Amino acid sequence: MNSPASDTTFHVGELLNNTFRIEAVLGRGGTSEVFRARNEISGRLVALKVLKAEFAGNENFLVLMKREEEMRDIRHDAVVGYSENHRTAEGHIYLVMDFVDGPSLEAKMKKGGMSAEDLLIVARRVAQGLHAAHERRIVHRDLSPDNIILKGGDPARAVIIDFGIAKDSNPGASTIVGTEFAGKFAYAAPEQMGGHVDARSDIYALGMTLLATFQGHHPKVGGNLLEVLEAKKLPPDVSAVPEPLQSLIARMVEPDPLARFQSTEEILREIAAIESGKPGGQGALDILQGARPTEREAPSRASQPASPQPSHRKETSAAASSAPQKKSSSAMPIIIALVVLLAVGGGAAAWFMGLFGPKLPVADPYTFAAERVELGGPVLTGHVPSQEMLDTLKIRTSAEGGTVDLSLARGDIADGWQEAVERAMSQAAALDVFTIRVEGNDITLEGATSDAAVRDRLDDFLAAPALPAGMVLDGQIDFLAPPLSASTLEPILAQHADCGPLALADAPAGGYGPDDTIAVTGTLASANSRLSLYDALSGVAEGRDVTVETELLNPALCLVEHELPKVPPGGIGIDFGFGESGKPNPSGRFLTGENPVIDIVLPADMLTGYLYVSIIDVTGSVFHLLPNVNRSGNSVADLRGLQDGPVSIRVAFPVSDAAPDRIAFLVDDSLLGKSKILVLHSDEPLFDTLRPTAESVEGYVEALTSGGTHGTGDIQTLDSRVLEMVAP
């Protein structure tokens, strides 16, 4: 069992949607996390894939999760079962999947690999699962050892997981993660590097997965994109794999899609022939594929290891006579021509200028543009002067999920044009969004980043780009403040809370964006406290608006706010009226000389317990309206009498009705400011003896929290309302 990470979206023991109890963290990726959970209704173990909070509001990733949910239509034991997406009350999106218990091929590979016999069983099982997906025109696109699980460790129960970047190959269907490359370089088919995928791409990836698992290590395809592109042109060395698995893998990993198995059905027929003892080998494979006679007569290429020096290797194997040979032979005149050009000196430049070989069209104006918006890969349009640059940009852009619409052309550009543009592209890659516009020899780079260090580095580059002669660069980099999490702000609120708790109003789940407003609610003791809090928040807001929408209370009220238990309101109404006229006063504001009347309204479902009603005024005094030495009855049952439904109880009376057991008062200059009515509802009496009609707030708080009390734990609800007294 994995130990839970402290910063994961869900935590071990947490119950989601009253159904799924989290038991373990299974894995974490760039955009999602996977948990093992148990359905507490059925007891079934499941895997939950949850989007990280910062992506939960991103429509692209929500579409991705929805597309993966649709994989539930594929019902096959070799394909992980999908259920549906759920959303928690906090806004977290998670996908419910079958939990597959067992080691992955990746784990087997790291422990030294698997036998050819077991891998032949895995090949059959995975091919069956892929066949079920391909029949629904779904291409996995990311098959590799880490997403094939051996359920219970049994090769015959292999299960394909993680269709997160699967592509719908129906005409017109779009790819969620971009129209170009998606997958892992080591296992991706050569055509996949340019964004072209079909069922044969999954067949290639399966072959590479089987080969890597047998060898006990990932394929070595180079240290950079150009080396990867070159490596993908050659068939991998399968000479160490014993037959019949060797021939099977060899046909899966042909660089040319036409030379591979054309469907999983062909793979399954060949495996069936192998298992039944019928002649397999190259001939049987060719019969299934319908290969040309010349190819059937050639020896198996699987027995010939690929040379690490492709430009000098001798074509002595079947590779020299099979379909890829056409590429080798057609490339020969180019190799010879390059040798001649290099011999005469300056020939390479002449080649690209069109003096020798194909003559490139002239572009006037000579333009190039590259743009990356916030939710996508880069889009490249315009002209480039060499095939080398075009290939490099295609690979790089495809890997980032972007698109390329570039054409080869010559024009009036400086010798260092390609170097300058590639340098600008390299610098821009670190930006969140960017636009590069090139016209002739003038480059404009504009963009934005949420990383201050990147902004500073790009500013330095724009100030002194050190470009080749003849090239000019200008532009501007904007700084976008990164999302600001509520967890960053909460310690500041706690530090400045001097009159009860402060809270962030409507804090975004994914953090505050550059245009969001940080709003704080609650109570503070003074205007200076409010200003201090505002300054502290503005110091970390990085340009965001800050509003402190707090109520200012006097020190006595703040003391009570701080010491009272954090219990919910009980729905008790507090109504104000004018003693002179008997009219209601919804505002709760009274002028000097006026006579406030206060009524407490019990909700219909409050039938038992005890009420405590007090006023804390600006002088720091507490007046107990109910109970007090002159009015001791505070039992809810006694106050309600025989009345059903809501019941109104007067606790502050008109002056004309004043009596020893009826408190009445007028507003005078000594009471100006905000007082607060507190209504506590408890299960049991809070005090051993009646409190005096008036006492200090310190004495009241001490009695409430320690001496002479049965404990604040008896308080069930707390309702309050401010009564404001002002001068005319």
Number of C-alpha atoms within 10 A of each C-alpha: 8 11 10 16 13 9 7 16 15 22 17 18 12 13 17 17 11 11 14 24 23 23 23 20 22 17 12 15 9 7 13 21 19 23 28 25 27 20 16 13 9 9 12 12 20 24 24 26 22 25 24 20 19 16 17 21 17 12 11 15 18 16 12 18 23 15 18 20 20 14 21 16 12 18 14 17 16 24 25 24 22 22 17 15 19 16 14 11 9 8 13 19 22 24 21 22 23 17 19 21 12 17 17 22 29 21 16 20 21 15 12 13 20 19 13 19 13 13 21 21 18 23 24 21 22 26 24 20 22 27 22 19 22 21 12 15 16 21 24 25 26 24 28 26 23 18 16 25 26 22 18 13 15 14 22 19 18 29 24 28 21 17 22 18 20 23 22 20 17 10 7 7 9 12 17 20 21 19 19 23 27 25 19 16 21 19 27 25 31 25 18 21 25 21 21 13 22 21 23 23 27 27 30 27 25 28 25 27 29 27 28 24 27 21 19 19 17 18 17 12 18 15 8 8 18 16 11 18 18 13 19 24 17 19 22 23 19 22 16 13 19 13 16 17 21 22 21 25 28 27 25 26 31 26 22 20 22 13 18 23 26 19 18 23 15 17 26 18 15 24 22 14 16 18 13 10 9 11 12 21 18 21 18 17 24 20 15 15 17 10 15 12 11 9 18 18 13 16 15 19 25 25 19 17 14 18 14 10 8 13 9 8 10 10 12 10 17 20 22 17 17 18 18 20 14 11 12 14 11 10 11 11 11 12 12 11 16 15 13 13 17 13 10 9 10 10 18 17 14 13 18 19 20 14 13 14 13 10 13 18 13 14 17 12 13 19 18 19 21 19 20 20 13 10 13 17 21 24 19 21 16 19 22 23 19 17 13 11 14 17 15 15 20 23 21 17 21 24 22 18 20 23 24 20 12 17 18 17 21 20 18 12 17 14 14 14 23 16 14 24 23 14 14 21 17 11 16 25 12 17 22 18 22 23 21 20 19 21 15 19 20 17 21 17 23 19 23 22 21 17 15 14 10 19 21 13 14 26 16 11 16 20 12 11 17 13 17 14 12 13 20 17 20 14 16 14 21 16 17 19 19 15 16 20 16 16 9 12 17 14 11 15 18 13 11 18 21 19 25 21 16 21 17 17 14 10 16 17 15 17 17 19 16 18 11 17 17 23 18 21 15 17 25 26 21 16 13 10 17 20 11 13 22 17 13 15 23 16 10 13 20 13 14 18 14 17 16 19 15 17 14 18 23 21 19 22 27 18 19 20 17 15 15 16 16 15 13 11 14 16 15 22 17 22 18 22 23 18 22 13 9 13 11 15 15 10 12 19 17 22 17 16 15 18 24 27 25 25 17 19 16 22 16 14 10 17 17 15 17 21 24 20 20 21 21 25 26 21 17 17 19 26 22 25 27 25 22 21 16 16 17 13 15 18 21 17 15 12 17 19 11 7 10 11 12 15 18 17 14 16 20 23 21 22 18 10 11 13 11 9 15 17 22 21 16 16 18 15 12 11 17 18 18 19 24 21 20 20 24 22 27 21 15 17 20 24 14 10 11 16 17 14 17 16 15 15 21 15 12 18 17 14 17 19 17 11 13 13 16 17 16 16 13 17 24 18 19 20 18 17 16 19 20 19 25 16 13 7
